[in-house]
Amino acid sequence: MAPIPISEHYLERQLSTDAERYPIDIYQCIACSGVQTQDDIDPKFLWQDYTYYSGQTQAIVRHFNDVAEDVGHLVGGLTGKAVFDIGSNDGTLLDSFQQRGARVWGVDPADSVIGVARARGIKTYHGLFDERIVGTFDSEDRAADVISAFNVFAHSADMPGMCCGVAKILKEDGIFLFEVQYLGDISNRKILGTFFHEHMIHYSGIAADNFLRSHGLKIFDYLKNNIQMGSIIFCAAHEKNIKRTRSRRFEDLLRQEKTLGLDSPEWAHAFNAYILRNRKFAQAFAAQAETDGHKVAAYGGARSGPSLLIQFGIDQLVDVIFDDHKDKVGKYSPFRGLHVLPTAKLSAHDHRYCIVTAYIHIKPILQRLEGYMAAGGRVVALWPQFTVISLENRAQFLFELEASMNDH
């Protein structure tokens, strides 16, 4: 993988040069099948000025409500239960638990989101979670019936420390649930946009089970969903908890993963071929756009944007980013110092092409850009395949996208 910048650090003034780019190569451990980056970024630098808020997306809010409901059934009701969330962000998930009668608290390393959580009445500690930080918690916050870690368990360079912390704070009959983007879906759906510095580990069931067992925990079941185009929630407990036995579903998942080659580099060979194929199409498009004198914009200041553009070799093509995020509009991206403008200013007259870098939201974005396309603008999709979309082929693209999602 080509190096990429830390993409969340939006600035008030434009940099005279591109922000430093850091390695993002992906490795796989032959012994445990774990898939991860080898080059870790200083967490203080990585998480400063963080701009992602869980509550900003209604689909995530609904998802967290569903999770809280499911957990309630799993533990026989949440009233009076102690629920702790690792990487609790703005408190959206904990609020769902609290509304169902649980006593809640969380921990997060980003000052920007902690302030929002505390303002809504969610007790939140500041810091990266490991076994040491537990000693700084108030005494009543050192034992939990339920521990959750949603889209954060893959975000720590110190996974042993995090896992030891979970084992320390989880009650003997408690459950630990962690949601991660699933390697099976990353591989099958070719989700290139998930590779950026905050995502340090990419989990299969095999690797997750191997890791937890080395720390006295076990996975007993799982749930799948389409969050981030393919996520999995692993349900775990203390290894000595005899009430939580491994489900047949999880046994079946482990067998399927071996068939898919997730326990070997087999999956990565196909992924490399996918990148090379789409890079060829993208660079041909870039050369033609430059020859024709057309300007190209990006839609979405998502963290995945620079990764996609850089891996496809078209990172010098875009001259502006359009987004409506309150913490990004008017600022400058660390990616080439590009200015972030409100989406209402996107014009087919000024930019003949607009590349969707917020690939996860391609369907609603296409709907939002109907007027732009009617005025002669063309939308470029980087996922699942490099495609230039007009009003004439939009329906076909959406049909193929839906078919691709259903296939997996």
C-alpha positions as CSV (number, residue, x, y, z in Angstrom):
1,M,0.0,0.0,0.0
2,A,1.2,3.5,-0.7
3,P,1.7,5.8,2.4
4,I,-1.2,8.1,3.3
5,P,-1.6,11.2,5.6
6,I,-3.4,11.2,8.9
7,S,-6.7,12.2,7.5
8,E,-8.7,13.6,10.5
9,H,-6.4,16.6,11.2
10,Y,-8.3,19.5,9.5
11,L,-6.6,22.8,9.7
12,E,-7.7,26.5,9.9
13,R,-5.0,27.5,7.4
14,Q,-3.7,25.9,4.2
15,L,-0.4,24.0,4.4
16,S,2.3,25.1,2.0
17,T,3.1,21.4,1.4
18,D,1.3,18.1,1.6
19,A,1.1,16.7,5.2
20,E,3.5,13.9,5.9
21,R,2.4,10.5,4.7
22,Y,2.9,7.3,6.8
23,P,3.2,3.6,5.9
24,I,-0.1,1.7,5.8
25,D,1.2,-1.7,4.6
26,I,-0.9,-4.7,5.8
27,Y,0.7,-7.8,7.3
28,Q,-0.6,-11.2,8.3
29,C,0.8,-13.3,11.2
30,I,1.4,-16.9,10.1
31,A,1.0,-18.2,13.6
32,C,-2.3,-16.6,14.7
33,S,-3.8,-15.4,11.3
34,G,-4.0,-11.8,12.6
35,V,-4.1,-9.1,9.9
36,Q,-2.7,-5.8,10.9
37,T,-0.5,-2.8,10.2
38,Q,3.1,-2.9,11.5
39,D,3.6,0.9,11.6
40,D,1.7,2.4,14.5
41,I,1.1,6.2,14.9
42,D,1.6,8.0,18.2
43,P,-2.0,7.8,19.7
44,K,-1.8,11.4,21.0
45,F,-1.2,12.6,17.5
46,L,-3.6,10.1,15.9
47,W,-6.6,11.1,18.0
48,Q,-6.2,14.8,18.4
49,D,-8.9,17.0,16.8
50,Y,-11.0,13.9,16.1
51,T,-14.1,14.8,14.0
52,Y,-16.2,11.6,14.0
53,Y,-19.2,11.6,16.2
54,S,-21.3,8.4,16.6
55,G,-24.5,10.3,16.9
56,Q,-24.1,12.2,13.6
57,T,-25.4,9.2,11.5
58,Q,-29.0,8.1,12.1
59,A,-28.2,4.6,10.8
60,I,-25.6,4.2,13.7
61,V,-28.1,5.5,16.2
62,R,-30.6,2.9,15.1
63,H,-28.0,0.3,15.1
64,F,-26.9,1.1,18.7
65,N,-30.6,1.0,19.8
66,D,-30.9,-2.5,18.2
67,V,-27.7,-3.6,20.0
68,A,-28.9,-2.4,23.4
69,E,-32.2,-4.3,22.8
70,D,-30.3,-7.5,21.9
71,V,-28.0,-7.2,24.8
72,G,-30.9,-6.8,27.2
73,H,-32.3,-10.1,26.0
74,L,-28.9,-11.7,26.3
75,V,-28.4,-10.7,30.0
76,G,-32.0,-11.0,31.1
77,G,-32.7,-7.2,31.2
78,L,-30.6,-4.2,31.6
79,T,-32.2,-2.5,34.6
80,G,-29.6,-2.1,37.3
81,K,-26.8,-3.6,35.2
82,A,-23.4,-2.0,35.0
83,V,-22.4,-1.2,31.4
84,F,-19.0,0.1,30.4
85,D,-18.1,1.2,26.9
86,I,-14.5,1.4,25.5
87,G,-14.1,4.2,23.0
88,S,-17.4,5.6,24.0
89,N,-17.2,8.6,21.7
90,D,-20.1,11.0,22.2
91,G,-22.0,8.5,24.4
92,T,-24.6,7.5,21.8
93,L,-24.3,3.7,22.5
94,L,-24.2,4.2,26.3
95,D,-27.3,6.5,26.1
96,S,-29.1,3.5,24.5
97,F,-28.2,1.3,27.4
98,Q,-29.0,4.0,29.9
99,Q,-32.5,4.5,28.5
100,R,-33.1,0.8,29.3
101,G,-32.2,1.2,33.0
102,A,-28.5,0.4,33.0
103,R,-25.9,2.4,35.0
104,V,-23.3,3.5,32.4
105,W,-19.8,4.9,32.0
106,G,-17.2,5.1,29.2
107,V,-13.6,6.0,28.3
108,D,-12.3,7.7,25.1
109,P,-9.0,9.3,24.1
110,A,-10.5,12.2,22.1
111,D,-11.2,15.4,24.0
112,S,-13.5,16.6,21.2
113,V,-16.1,13.8,21.6
114,I,-15.8,13.5,25.4
115,G,-17.1,17.0,25.9
116,V,-20.3,16.1,23.9
117,A,-20.8,12.9,25.9
118,R,-20.4,14.6,29.3
119,A,-22.8,17.4,28.2
120,R,-25.5,14.7,27.6
121,G,-24.9,13.3,31.1
122,I,-22.7,10.3,30.2
123,K,-19.9,9.7,32.6
124,T,-16.7,9.5,30.5
125,Y,-13.1,9.0,31.5
126,H,-10.3,10.4,29.3
127,G,-7.6,8.1,28.0
128,L,-6.7,5.0,26.1
129,F,-8.1,1.9,27.8
130,D,-5.8,-0.8,29.2
131,E,-5.4,-2.6,32.6
132,R,-3.6,0.4,34.1
133,I,-6.4,3.0,33.6
134,V,-8.9,0.8,35.4
135,G,-7.1,1.8,38.7
136,T,-7.9,5.5,38.0
137,F,-11.7,4.8,37.7
138,D,-14.0,5.5,40.7
139,S,-14.4,2.3,42.8
140,E,-18.0,1.7,41.5
141,D,-16.7,1.7,37.9
142,R,-14.2,-1.2,38.3
143,A,-16.7,-4.0,37.7
144,A,-19.1,-4.4,34.7
145,D,-21.9,-6.8,33.8
146,V,-21.5,-5.8,30.1
147,I,-18.5,-4.3,28.4
148,S,-18.8,-3.0,24.8
149,A,-16.2,-1.9,22.3
150,F,-17.8,-0.9,19.1
151,N,-15.5,-0.1,16.2
152,V,-12.6,0.5,18.6
153,F,-11.2,-2.9,19.3
154,A,-9.3,-2.6,16.0
155,H,-8.0,0.9,16.9
156,S,-5.4,0.2,19.6
157,A,-1.7,-0.6,19.2
158,D,-1.8,-2.2,22.7
159,M,-4.3,-5.0,22.2
160,P,-2.8,-7.1,25.0
161,G,-3.2,-4.2,27.4
162,M,-6.8,-3.6,26.3
163,C,-7.7,-7.3,26.6
164,C,-6.1,-7.5,30.1
165,G,-8.2,-4.5,31.0
166,V,-11.4,-6.2,29.8
167,A,-10.6,-9.4,31.8
168,K,-9.9,-7.3,34.9
169,I,-13.1,-5.3,34.8
170,L,-15.6,-7.9,33.5
171,K,-17.6,-9.7,36.2
172,E,-17.3,-13.5,36.3
173,D,-20.7,-14.0,34.6
174,G,-20.4,-10.8,32.5
175,I,-20.3,-10.5,28.7
176,F,-17.9,-8.6,26.4
177,L,-19.2,-7.5,23.0
178,F,-16.9,-5.9,20.4
179,E,-17.8,-4.8,16.9
180,V,-15.2,-4.7,14.2
181,Q,-15.2,-4.5,10.4
182,Y,-15.1,-8.1,9.3
183,L,-12.1,-9.4,7.3
184,G,-14.4,-11.8,5.4
185,D,-16.4,-8.8,4.0
186,I,-13.3,-6.7,3.5
187,S,-12.0,-9.6,1.3
188,N,-15.2,-10.5,-0.5
189,R,-16.4,-6.9,-1.1
190,K,-12.9,-5.5,-1.7
191,I,-13.4,-2.7,0.9
192,L,-10.2,-0.9,0.2
193,G,-11.4,2.3,2.0
194,T,-11.1,0.6,5.4
195,F,-7.3,0.7,5.3
196,F,-6.2,3.8,7.1
197,H,-4.2,4.4,10.3
198,E,-7.0,4.3,12.8
199,H,-7.8,0.8,11.7
200,M,-4.7,-1.1,13.0
201,I,-6.2,-4.6,13.0
202,H,-8.7,-6.4,10.6
203,Y,-10.4,-9.3,12.3
204,S,-11.5,-12.7,11.2
205,G,-13.2,-15.0,13.7
206,I,-10.1,-17.2,13.7
207,A,-7.7,-14.4,14.7
208,A,-10.1,-12.9,17.2
209,D,-10.7,-16.2,18.9
210,N,-6.9,-17.0,19.0
211,F,-6.2,-13.6,20.5
212,L,-8.9,-13.7,23.2
213,R,-8.1,-17.2,24.3
214,S,-4.5,-16.1,25.0
215,H,-6.0,-13.7,27.6
216,G,-8.4,-15.9,29.4
217,L,-11.5,-15.0,27.3
218,K,-13.5,-16.9,24.7
219,I,-15.9,-16.1,21.9
220,F,-19.2,-17.9,22.3
221,D,-21.3,-16.3,19.5
222,Y,-21.5,-13.5,16.9
223,L,-23.9,-11.2,15.0
224,K,-23.4,-9.9,11.5
225,N,-24.6,-6.5,10.0
226,N,-23.9,-4.2,7.1
227,I,-22.5,-1.3,9.1
228,Q,-19.4,0.0,7.3
229,M,-20.4,-2.4,4.4
230,G,-19.7,-5.4,6.6
231,S,-19.2,-5.6,10.4
232,I,-19.3,-8.4,12.9
233,I,-20.1,-8.3,16.6
234,F,-18.3,-11.0,18.6
235,C,-19.8,-12.0,21.9
236,A,-17.3,-13.1,24.5
237,A,-17.0,-14.1,28.2
238,H,-14.4,-15.4,30.7
239,E,-13.1,-18.7,29.5
240,K,-14.1,-20.2,32.9
241,N,-17.7,-19.1,32.4
242,I,-19.5,-22.4,31.8
243,K,-22.8,-20.8,31.1
244,R,-21.5,-19.4,27.8
245,T,-20.6,-22.2,25.5
246,R,-19.5,-21.9,21.9
247,S,-22.5,-21.8,19.5
248,R,-22.7,-24.0,16.4
249,R,-23.0,-20.8,14.3
250,F,-19.6,-19.7,15.4
251,E,-18.1,-23.1,14.7
252,D,-19.6,-22.9,11.2
253,L,-18.1,-19.4,10.7
254,L,-14.6,-20.6,11.6
255,R,-15.0,-23.4,9.0
256,Q,-16.2,-21.0,6.4
257,E,-13.2,-18.7,7.0
258,K,-10.7,-21.5,6.4
259,T,-12.5,-22.2,3.1
260,L,-12.2,-18.5,2.1
261,G,-8.5,-18.6,2.9
262,L,-8.7,-16.0,5.7
263,D,-6.2,-18.0,7.8
264,S,-3.5,-17.6,5.0
265,P,-2.3,-14.9,2.6
266,E,-4.7,-16.4,-0.1
267,W,-7.3,-13.6,0.4
268,A,-4.6,-10.9,0.0
269,H,-3.5,-12.1,-3.5
270,A,-7.0,-11.5,-4.9
271,F,-7.2,-8.1,-3.1
272,N,-3.9,-7.0,-4.7
273,A,-5.2,-7.9,-8.1
274,Y,-8.3,-5.8,-7.5
275,I,-6.2,-2.8,-6.6
276,L,-4.0,-3.1,-9.6
277,R,-7.0,-3.5,-12.0
278,N,-8.9,-0.5,-10.6
279,R,-5.7,1.6,-10.5
280,K,-5.3,1.0,-14.3
281,F,-8.9,2.3,-14.9
282,A,-8.5,5.2,-12.6
283,Q,-5.2,6.4,-14.1
284,A,-6.6,6.1,-17.6
285,F,-9.5,8.3,-16.5
286,A,-7.2,10.8,-14.9
287,A,-5.1,11.1,-18.0
288,Q,-8.2,11.7,-20.2
289,A,-9.6,14.3,-17.7
290,E,-6.3,16.2,-17.8
291,T,-6.1,16.1,-21.6
292,D,-9.7,17.4,-21.9
293,G,-9.0,20.1,-19.3
294,H,-11.7,19.1,-16.9
295,K,-11.5,19.9,-13.2
296,V,-12.2,17.1,-10.7
297,A,-13.7,17.5,-7.2
298,A,-14.0,15.0,-4.3
299,Y,-17.3,14.5,-2.4
300,G,-16.8,13.7,1.3
301,G,-14.0,14.5,3.7
302,A,-14.1,10.9,5.0
303,R,-11.0,9.2,6.4
304,S,-11.2,6.7,3.6
305,G,-10.9,9.3,0.8
306,P,-7.2,9.9,0.7
307,S,-6.6,6.2,1.1
308,L,-8.7,5.4,-2.0
309,L,-7.3,8.2,-4.1
310,I,-3.7,7.4,-3.2
311,Q,-4.0,3.6,-3.7
312,F,-5.5,4.2,-7.1
313,G,-2.8,6.7,-8.1
314,I,-5.1,9.7,-8.7
315,D,-4.4,11.7,-5.6
316,Q,-3.0,14.7,-7.6
317,L,-6.2,14.9,-9.7
318,V,-8.6,16.5,-7.1
319,D,-8.5,20.2,-6.4
320,V,-11.2,20.7,-3.8
321,I,-13.3,18.6,-1.3
322,F,-17.1,19.1,-0.8
323,D,-18.6,18.2,2.6
324,D,-21.1,19.5,5.1
325,H,-19.5,18.3,8.3
326,K,-19.5,21.2,10.7
327,D,-15.9,20.5,11.9
328,K,-14.6,20.4,8.3
329,V,-16.3,23.0,6.2
330,G,-14.1,26.0,5.6
331,K,-11.0,24.2,6.8
332,Y,-8.1,22.6,4.9
333,S,-7.6,18.9,4.6
334,P,-4.2,17.4,5.6
335,F,-4.5,15.6,2.2
336,R,-2.7,18.1,-0.1
337,G,-4.1,21.1,1.9
338,L,-7.4,20.9,-0.1
339,H,-10.1,23.4,0.9
340,V,-13.3,21.9,2.2
341,L,-16.4,23.7,0.8
342,P,-20.1,23.1,1.5
343,T,-21.7,20.7,-1.0
344,A,-24.2,23.4,-2.1
345,K,-21.3,25.0,-4.0
346,L,-20.6,22.0,-6.2
347,S,-21.3,23.0,-9.8
348,A,-21.1,20.9,-13.0
349,H,-19.9,24.1,-14.7
350,D,-16.8,24.4,-12.4
351,H,-16.2,20.7,-12.0
352,R,-17.2,18.3,-14.7
353,Y,-16.3,15.3,-12.5
354,C,-16.9,14.6,-8.8
355,I,-15.2,11.6,-7.2
356,V,-17.2,10.1,-4.2
357,T,-14.5,9.5,-1.6
358,A,-17.2,8.8,1.1
359,Y,-17.7,5.4,-0.6
360,I,-19.9,3.9,2.1
361,H,-22.6,6.5,1.3
362,I,-22.5,6.2,-2.5
363,K,-26.3,5.5,-2.8
364,P,-27.6,8.6,-0.9
365,I,-24.9,10.7,-2.5
366,L,-26.0,9.7,-6.0
367,Q,-29.5,10.8,-5.1
368,R,-28.3,14.1,-3.6
369,L,-26.3,14.8,-6.8
370,E,-29.1,14.3,-9.3
371,G,-29.2,18.0,-10.1
372,Y,-25.5,18.1,-10.6
373,M,-25.7,15.2,-13.0
374,A,-28.6,16.7,-14.8
375,A,-26.5,19.8,-15.4
376,G,-23.9,17.6,-17.1
377,G,-21.8,16.6,-14.1
378,R,-20.4,13.1,-13.8
379,V,-20.0,11.2,-10.6
380,V,-17.0,8.8,-10.2
381,A,-17.4,5.8,-7.9
382,L,-14.2,4.3,-6.5
383,W,-16.0,1.3,-5.0
384,P,-17.0,-1.5,-5.6
385,Q,-15.4,-0.9,-9.0
386,F,-14.1,2.3,-10.6
387,T,-17.1,3.6,-12.5
388,V,-18.0,7.0,-14.2
389,I,-21.7,7.5,-13.5
390,S,-24.2,9.6,-15.5
391,L,-28.0,9.8,-15.3
392,E,-28.1,7.2,-18.1
393,N,-26.1,4.4,-16.3
394,R,-27.0,5.3,-12.7
395,A,-29.8,2.7,-12.4
396,Q,-27.5,0.0,-13.8
397,F,-24.7,1.0,-11.3
398,L,-27.1,0.8,-8.3
399,F,-28.5,-2.5,-9.5
400,E,-25.0,-4.0,-9.7
401,L,-24.1,-2.5,-6.4
402,E,-27.1,-4.1,-4.7
403,A,-26.4,-7.4,-6.4
404,S,-22.8,-7.3,-5.2
405,M,-23.9,-6.6,-1.6
406,N,-26.5,-9.5,-1.7
407,D,-24.0,-11.9,-3.2
408,H,-21.9,-11.7,0.0
